[in-house]
Amino acid sequence: MVAYDNLSIDHDDGVATVTLESTAGRNALSLEMANELVSAATTLGEDPDTRCIVLTHAGDFFGSGADLTALSGDGSDAAHIRELAGRAHEAIVQFHRAETPVVGGVNGIAAGLGFSLTLFPDLLVLGEDTTLKFAYPGIGLTGDGGATFFLPRLVGLRTAKELVLKDEPIGPEEARELGLANEVVPADEFDDRLAELAAELAAGPTQAFGTTTRLLTDSYDRSLERQLAAETDGIAAATRTEDYERGLEAFFGDDEPDFVGR
């Protein structure tokens, strides 16, 4: 198992929990942390024993954005920002394309790139102490981390523009009403609910889950004909999984299916 400095990974009965804990203040994303996220996402995406990935945090910050202490503001920052964004984006792609559901869990502040990292998980659970904020305009920057891709898909184009132009803090209940989050739970129930939801998903046909969620996301970029063809490919491939065999047997029997994620 790889040892990381800016995050930890805990495995429990098919659930891999990635806890962000940057060596930079306020859980800011450094280049080192971005590289570790790429490694973690790639490793978990290729691990047949991982059936659900949870992305959460330690402390009061899920993420405050990029580590600004590495920037100078003298016109030489473009190369560093390009490299940092590139690595963060690779991690997001790896997580998003994993063959397992991804659940985000935030009970604190998520701003800038931290905000962006709340948008790609399949499901998002918020604690009552959560604050979300786009935050990029505060330092004269544009959005990254997939914010401009996922945000309009979650809340609609006009609302997405309002959120980024006004750049006001978003509380947990407002986030749920907007479609940014699925659940809001009391702070003292946050860890238990996150673990419960992840366990529920991990017990399901996780390869089928992964294919279906990708089909949903990719549908925005396809014609109906291309989407139907992709659905045909996906469901045909699913018939070659052990989970399909177990599900079919259970359908014609008396027991609930015992899925194994293969």
Backbone hydrogen bonds in HBPLUS format (Angstrom, degrees):
<---DONOR---> <-ACCEPTOR-->    atom                        ^
c    i                          cat <-CA-CA->   ^        H-A-AA   ^      H-
h    n   atom  resd res      DA  || num        DHA   H-A  angle D-A-AA Bond
n    s   type  num  typ     dist DA aas  dist angle  dist       angle   num
A0021-GLU N   A0006-ASN O   2.90 MM  15  5.08 162.7  1.93 136.0 135.2     1
A0008-SER N   A0019-THR O   3.02 MM  11  5.25 146.9  2.14 136.2 146.6     2
A0019-THR N   A0008-SER O   2.86 MM  11  5.25 163.2  1.89 152.8 158.4     3
A0010-ASP N   A0017-THR O   2.98 MM   7  5.13 156.0  2.04 136.8 143.6     4
A0017-THR N   A0010-ASP O   2.78 MM   7  5.13 165.1  1.81 155.4 157.1     5
A0012-ASP N   A0015-VAL O   2.87 MM   3  5.17 150.1  1.96 143.1 152.9     6
A0015-VAL N   A0012-ASP O   3.07 MM   3  5.17 164.3  2.09 111.6 116.0     7
A0051-ARG N   A0014-GLY O   2.67 MM  37  4.95 163.4  1.70 141.0 146.8     8
A0052-CYS N   A0014-GLY O   3.16 MM  38  6.46 129.3  2.43 158.7 151.6     9
A0016-ALA N   A0052-CYS O   2.88 MM  36  6.27 166.6  1.90 167.9 170.5    10
A0054-VAL N   A0016-ALA O   2.87 MM  38  6.15 164.2  1.89 150.2 152.6    11
A0018-VAL N   A0054-VAL O   2.67 MM  36  5.87 170.0  1.68 169.7 167.0    12
A0056-THR N   A0018-VAL O   2.90 MM  38  6.21 170.6  1.91 166.5 169.0    13
A0020-LEU N   A0056-THR O   2.91 MM  36  6.20 170.9  1.92 134.4 135.6    14
A0058-ALA N   A0020-LEU O   3.08 MM  38  6.18 152.3  2.16 163.3 154.8    15
A0028-ALA N   A0025-GLY O   3.11 MM   3  5.97 149.9  2.21 123.9 128.9    16
A0029-LEU N   A0065-GLY O   2.77 MM  36  5.98 166.6  1.79 151.3 155.9    17
A0067-ASP N   A0029-LEU O   2.93 MM  38  5.21 145.6  2.05 132.6 123.9    18
A0034-ALA N   A0030-SER O   2.94 MM   4  6.22 157.1  1.99 149.4 155.9    19
A0035-ASN N   A0031-LEU O   2.96 MM   4  6.20 157.9  2.01 149.3 154.5    20
A0036-GLU N   A0032-GLU O   3.03 MM   4  6.30 150.8  2.11 142.5 150.7    21
A0037-LEU N   A0033-MET O   2.88 MM   4  6.17 147.7  1.98 147.8 157.0    22
A0038-VAL N   A0034-ALA O   3.04 MM   4  6.38 152.6  2.12 147.8 154.5    23
A0039-SER N   A0035-ASN O   3.08 MM   4  6.37 161.8  2.12 146.5 151.0    24
A0040-ALA N   A0036-GLU O   2.84 MM   4  6.05 163.9  1.86 150.8 155.3    25
A0041-ALA N   A0037-LEU O   2.85 MM   4  5.92 168.4  1.86 150.8 154.4    26
A0042-THR N   A0038-VAL O   2.94 MM   4  6.02 162.7  1.97 150.5 155.4    27
A0043-THR N   A0039-SER O   2.92 MM   4  6.01 166.1  1.94 151.0 155.3    28
A0044-LEU N   A0040-ALA O   2.93 MM   4  6.04 170.9  1.94 154.6 157.2    29
A0045-GLY N   A0041-ALA O   2.94 MM   4  5.90 151.6  2.02 139.5 148.1    30
A0046-GLU N   A0042-THR O   3.17 MM   4  6.30 133.4  2.39 140.2 150.6    31
A0046-GLU N   A0043-THR O   3.26 MM   3  5.36 137.4  2.45  97.0 108.1    32
A0047-ASP N   A0044-LEU O   3.19 MM   3  4.99 156.9  2.25  98.8 105.8    33
A0050-THR N   A0047-ASP O   3.15 MM   3  5.54 162.5  2.18 113.2 118.6    34
A0053-ILE N   A0101-PRO O   2.97 MM  48  6.34 168.7  1.98 159.7 163.2    35
A0103-VAL N   A0053-ILE O   2.78 MM  50  6.22 161.8  1.82 162.0 168.2    36
A0055-LEU N   A0103-VAL O   2.83 MM  48  6.23 159.3  1.87 157.7 163.6    37
A0105-GLY N   A0055-LEU O   2.91 MM  50  6.15 150.6  2.00 157.6 153.6    38
A0109-ILE N   A0060-ASP O   2.93 MM  49  6.43 153.8  2.00 146.1 151.7    39
A0062-PHE N   A0109-ILE O   2.83 MM  47  5.68 145.1  1.95 133.1 144.8    40
A0063-GLY N   A0109-ILE O   3.28 MM  46  6.63 164.5  2.30 152.0 152.6    41
A0111-ALA N   A0063-GLY O   2.86 MM  48  6.19 163.8  1.88 157.9 163.3    42
A0070-ALA N   A0067-ASP O   3.28 MM   3  6.14 169.0  2.30 119.5 122.6    43
A0071-LEU N   A0068-LEU O   3.05 MM   3  5.33 165.7  2.07 112.6 116.5    44
A0081-ILE N   A0077-ASP O   2.92 MM   4  6.10 172.1  1.92 167.0 169.3    45
A0082-ARG N   A0078-ALA O   2.84 MM   4  5.95 158.6  1.89 148.8 155.3    46
A0083-GLU N   A0079-ALA O   3.02 MM   4  6.22 157.7  2.07 144.8 150.4    47
A0084-LEU N   A0080-HIS O   2.84 MM   4  6.06 168.6  1.85 157.5 160.9    48
A0085-ALA N   A0081-ILE O   2.82 MM   4  5.88 171.2  1.83 153.2 156.3    49
A0086-GLY N   A0082-ARG O   2.93 MM   4  5.93 155.2  1.99 139.4 147.2    50
A0087-ARG N   A0083-GLU O   3.03 MM   4  6.25 159.0  2.08 150.9 155.0    51
A0088-ALA N   A0084-LEU O   2.96 MM   4  6.17 166.0  1.98 154.5 158.9    52
A0089-HIS N   A0085-ALA O   2.78 MM   4  5.90 155.9  1.84 150.4 157.5    53
A0090-GLU N   A0086-GLY O   3.02 MM   4  6.24 146.6  2.14 139.0 147.7    54
A0091-ALA N   A0087-ARG O   3.07 MM   4  6.40 154.8  2.14 148.6 154.6    55
A0092-ILE N   A0088-ALA O   3.03 MM   4  6.34 157.2  2.09 148.2 154.3    56
A0093-VAL N   A0089-HIS O   2.96 MM   4  6.20 161.5  1.99 150.7 155.1    57
A0094-GLN N   A0090-GLU O   3.01 MM   4  6.21 160.6  2.04 147.3 152.5    58
A0095-PHE N   A0091-ALA O   2.92 MM   4  6.18 164.9  1.94 155.5 159.2    59
A0096-HIS N   A0092-ILE O   2.82 MM   4  5.91 165.1  1.84 151.7 156.7    60
A0097-ARG N   A0093-VAL O   2.90 MM   4  5.94 142.1  2.04 145.5 154.5    61
A0098-ALA N   A0095-PHE O   3.23 MM   3  5.29 164.3  2.26 105.6 109.6    62
A0122-ASP N   A0102-VAL O   2.79 MM  20  5.37 129.5  2.05 134.9 149.1    63
A0123-LEU N   A0102-VAL O   3.37 MM  21  6.83 153.9  2.44 150.1 156.2    64
A0104-GLY N   A0123-LEU O   2.82 MM  19  6.21 167.8  1.83 158.9 160.9    65
A0125-VAL N   A0104-GLY O   2.91 MM  21  6.19 167.0  1.93 151.9 153.1    66
A0106-VAL N   A0125-VAL O   3.00 MM  19  6.46 161.4  2.03 162.5 168.1    67
A0127-GLY N   A0106-VAL O   2.80 MM  21  6.20 153.2  1.87 146.3 150.4    68
A0131-THR N   A0108-GLY O   2.85 MM  23  6.13 151.3  1.93 144.3 143.4    69
A0110-ALA N   A0131-THR O   2.91 MM  21  6.31 160.0  1.95 166.1 169.7    70
A0133-LYS N   A0110-ALA O   2.99 MM  23  6.41 145.5  2.11 159.5 158.6    71
A0114-GLY N   A0111-ALA O   2.87 MM   3  4.86 132.7  2.09 142.6 131.8    72
A0112-GLY N   A0133-LYS O   3.22 MM  21  6.76 135.7  2.42 144.6 157.2    73
A0112-GLY N   A0134-PHE O   3.09 MM  22  5.21 128.5  2.37 108.0 122.6    74
A0115-PHE N   A0112-GLY O   2.97 MM   3  5.19 123.0  2.30 101.6 115.4    75
A0116-SER N   A0112-GLY O   3.07 MM   4  6.52 155.6  2.13 147.6 154.6    76
A0117-LEU N   A0113-LEU O   2.97 MM   4  6.22 147.6  2.08 144.8 152.6    77
A0118-THR N   A0115-PHE O   2.99 MM   3  5.39 155.3  2.05 110.0 118.0    78
A0119-LEU N   A0116-SER O   3.08 MM   3  5.49 162.8  2.11 114.2 119.7    79
A0182-ASN N   A0124-LEU O   2.89 MM  58  5.49 163.4  1.92 148.0 153.7    80
A0183-GLU N   A0124-LEU O   3.43 MM  59  6.86 156.0  2.50 151.7 154.4    81
A0126-LEU N   A0183-GLU O   2.89 MM  57  6.09 166.3  1.91 147.4 152.1    82
A0185-VAL N   A0126-LEU O   2.90 MM  59  6.39 155.3  1.96 158.4 166.4    83
A0130-THR N   A0127-GLY O   3.17 MM   3  5.66 148.1  2.28 125.3 124.2    84
A0128-GLU N   A0185-VAL O   3.02 MM  57  6.00 121.4  2.37 158.2 162.7    85
A0132-LEU N   A0170-ILE O   2.90 MM  38  4.95 170.4  1.91 146.0 149.1    86
A0170-ILE N   A0132-LEU O   2.74 MM  38  4.95 156.7  1.79 154.0 158.8    87
A0138-GLY N   A0135-ALA O   3.06 MM   3  5.56 143.1  2.20 115.0 125.0    88
A0139-ILE N   A0136-TYR O   3.12 MM   3  5.93 160.8  2.16 123.9 127.9    89
A0141-LEU N   A0136-TYR O   3.09 MM   5  5.06 170.1  2.10 134.5 131.9    90
A0140-GLY N   A0137-PRO O   3.03 MM   3  4.66 167.7  2.04 102.3 105.0    91
A0147-ALA N   A0144-ASP O   3.23 MM   3  5.67 167.6  2.24 113.2 117.0    92
A0149-PHE N   A0146-GLY O   3.00 MM   3  5.10 145.0  2.13 103.5 114.5    93
A0150-PHE N   A0146-GLY O   2.87 MM   4  6.04 170.8  1.88 175.7 172.5    94
A0151-LEU N   A0147-ALA O   2.98 MM   4  5.46 153.1  2.06 136.9 145.6    95
A0153-ARG N   A0150-PHE O   3.08 MM   3  5.17 121.0  2.44 100.0 115.6    96
A0154-LEU N   A0150-PHE O   2.97 MM   4  6.19 137.3  2.15 151.9 164.5    97
A0154-LEU N   A0151-LEU O   3.08 MM   3  5.18 131.1  2.33  99.9 113.0    98
A0155-VAL N   A0151-LEU O   3.00 MM   4  6.18 164.9  2.02 163.6 166.6    99
A0156-GLY N   A0152-PRO O   2.85 MM   4  4.47 139.2  2.01 118.6 126.9   100
A0160-ALA N   A0156-GLY O   2.95 MM   4  6.03 153.2  2.02 147.6 156.1   101
A0161-LYS N   A0157-LEU O   2.97 MM   4  6.25 155.9  2.03 151.2 157.1   102
A0162-GLU N   A0158-ARG O   3.01 MM   4  6.27 153.0  2.08 143.3 151.0   103
A0163-LEU N   A0159-THR O   2.91 MM   4  6.18 157.2  1.96 151.7 157.3   104
A0164-VAL N   A0160-ALA O   3.11 MM   4  6.37 158.0  2.16 150.2 155.1   105
A0165-LEU N   A0161-LYS O   2.90 MM   4  5.93 154.8  1.97 148.9 156.1   106
A0166-LYS N   A0162-GLU O   2.95 MM   4  5.79 165.1  1.97 146.4 151.3   107
A0167-ASP N   A0163-LEU O   2.98 MM   4  5.48 140.5  2.14 123.1 135.2   108
A0175-ALA N   A0171-GLY O   2.91 MM   4  6.08 153.5  1.99 150.4 158.7   109
A0176-ARG N   A0172-PRO O   3.00 MM   4  6.29 151.2  2.08 146.4 153.4   110
A0177-GLU N   A0173-GLU O   2.96 MM   4  6.23 159.7  2.00 148.4 153.9   111
A0178-LEU N   A0174-GLU O   2.88 MM   4  6.07 148.4  1.98 149.2 157.5   112
A0180-LEU N   A0175-ALA O   2.81 MM   5  5.01 141.2  1.96 164.9 160.4   113
A0179-GLY N   A0176-ARG O   3.15 MM   3  5.17 140.5  2.32  97.4 108.7   114
A0189-GLU N   A0186-PRO O   2.91 MM   3  5.33 156.9  1.97 115.2 122.9   115
A0190-PHE N   A0187-ALA O   3.30 MM   3  5.13 159.8  2.35  99.8 105.8   116
A0193-ARG N   A0189-GLU O   2.95 MM   4  6.05 164.5  1.97 159.0 163.8   117
A0194-LEU N   A0190-PHE O   2.96 MM   4  6.11 162.2  1.99 156.1 161.2   118
A0195-ALA N   A0191-ASP O   3.04 MM   4  6.21 161.7  2.08 147.6 152.4   119
A0196-GLU N   A0192-ASP O   2.87 MM   4  6.04 154.5  1.94 146.9 154.6   120
A0197-LEU N   A0193-ARG O   2.93 MM   4  6.10 167.1  1.95 153.2 155.5   121
A0198-ALA N   A0194-LEU O   3.08 MM   4  6.22 162.7  2.11 146.4 151.5   122
A0199-ALA N   A0195-ALA O   2.97 MM   4  6.11 156.6  2.03 146.0 152.3   123
A0200-GLU N   A0196-GLU O   3.03 MM   4  6.28 153.2  2.10 147.4 154.5   124
A0201-LEU N   A0197-LEU O   3.09 MM   4  6.39 161.0  2.13 151.7 155.8   125
A0202-ALA N   A0198-ALA O   2.87 MM   4  6.04 159.8  1.91 150.7 157.1   126
A0203-ALA N   A0199-ALA O   3.13 MM   4  6.24 132.6  2.36 139.2 149.4   127
A0204-GLY N   A0201-LEU O   2.96 MM   3  5.30 162.3  1.99 113.2 118.7   128
A0206-THR N   A0204-GLY O   2.93 MM   2  5.48 122.0  2.27 112.0  95.5   129
A0208-ALA N   A0205-PRO O   3.04 MM   3  5.51 117.2  2.45 110.3 124.5   130
A0209-PHE N   A0205-PRO O   2.95 MM   4  6.27 153.6  2.02 149.1 157.6   131
A0210-GLY N   A0206-THR O   2.89 MM   4  6.10 161.8  1.92 147.7 151.5   132
A0211-THR N   A0207-GLN O   3.00 MM   4  6.27 163.5  2.03 151.6 155.3   133
A0212-THR N   A0208-ALA O   2.95 MM   4  6.05 163.4  1.98 150.2 155.1   134
A0213-THR N   A0209-PHE O   2.93 MM   4  6.15 164.5  1.95 158.6 162.1   135
A0214-ARG N   A0210-GLY O   3.16 MM   4  6.30 155.0  2.22 143.7 150.3   136
A0215-LEU N   A0211-THR O   2.96 MM   4  6.20 152.7  2.04 146.2 154.2   137
A0216-LEU N   A0212-THR O   3.00 MM   4  6.30 153.2  2.07 148.0 154.7   138
A0217-THR N   A0213-THR O   3.11 MM   4  6.39 163.3  2.14 147.4 150.7   139
A0218-ASP N   A0214-ARG O   2.83 MM   4  5.94 170.9  1.84 157.0 160.1   140
A0219-SER N   A0215-LEU O   3.03 MM   4  5.94 126.3  2.33 138.5 149.7   141
A0221-ASP N   A0218-ASP O   3.04 MM   3  5.66 155.1  2.10 118.0 124.8   142
A0222-ARG N   A0219-SER O   3.36 MM   3  5.26 171.6  2.37 105.3 106.9   143
A0227-GLN N   A0223-SER O   2.91 MM   4  6.14 155.9  1.97 151.6 159.0   144
A0228-LEU N   A0224-LEU O   2.88 MM   4  6.08 160.5  1.92 153.6 158.5   145
A0229-ALA N   A0225-GLU O   3.04 MM   4  6.27 152.5  2.11 142.6 150.2   146
A0230-ALA N   A0226-ARG O   2.96 MM   4  6.20 153.4  2.03 143.4 150.5   147
A0231-GLU N   A0227-GLN O   2.86 MM   4  6.15 152.1  1.94 149.0 157.1   148
A0232-THR N   A0228-LEU O   2.94 MM   4  6.20 154.7  2.01 145.4 152.0   149
A0233-ASP N   A0229-ALA O   3.00 MM   4  6.32 159.6  2.05 149.2 154.0   150
A0234-GLY N   A0230-ALA O   2.90 MM   4  6.09 158.3  1.95 146.2 152.6   151
A0235-ILE N   A0231-GLU O   2.89 MM   4  6.10 169.4  1.90 158.8 160.1   152
A0236-ALA N   A0232-THR O   3.03 MM   4  6.05 154.1  2.10 144.7 152.2   153
A0237-ALA N   A0233-ASP O   2.99 MM   4  6.12 159.3  2.03 146.1 151.8   154
A0238-ALA N   A0234-GLY O   3.01 MM   4  6.22 146.9  2.12 142.0 151.3   155
A0239-THR N   A0236-ALA O   3.21 MM   3  5.46 139.6  2.38 101.4 111.8   156
A0240-ARG N   A0237-ALA O   3.05 MM   3  5.60 160.5  2.09 114.3 120.6   157
A0241-THR N   A0238-ALA O   3.12 MM   3  5.47 161.7  2.15 117.1 117.7   158
A0245-GLU N   A0241-THR O   3.44 MM   4  6.84 158.1  2.49 141.1 145.9   159
A0242-GLU N   A0262-ARG O   3.10 MM  20  5.40 158.7  2.15  97.3  95.9   160
A0246-ARG N   A0242-GLU O   2.92 MM   4  6.24 160.2  1.96 153.0 158.5   161
A0247-GLY N   A0243-ASP O   2.76 MM   4  5.91 157.1  1.81 147.7 154.8   162
A0248-LEU N   A0244-TYR O   2.83 MM   4  5.97 162.2  1.86 153.6 157.8   163
A0249-GLU N   A0245-GLU O   3.01 MM   4  6.14 158.7  2.06 144.1 150.1   164
A0250-ALA N   A0246-ARG O   2.96 MM   4  6.14 157.5  2.01 145.7 151.9   165
A0251-PHE N   A0247-GLY O   2.90 MM   4  6.06 147.3  2.01 142.9 152.3   166
A0252-PHE N   A0248-LEU O   3.27 MM   4  6.55 149.8  2.37 145.5 150.9   167
A0253-GLY N   A0250-ALA O   3.03 MM   3  4.75 153.1  2.10  96.1 104.3   168
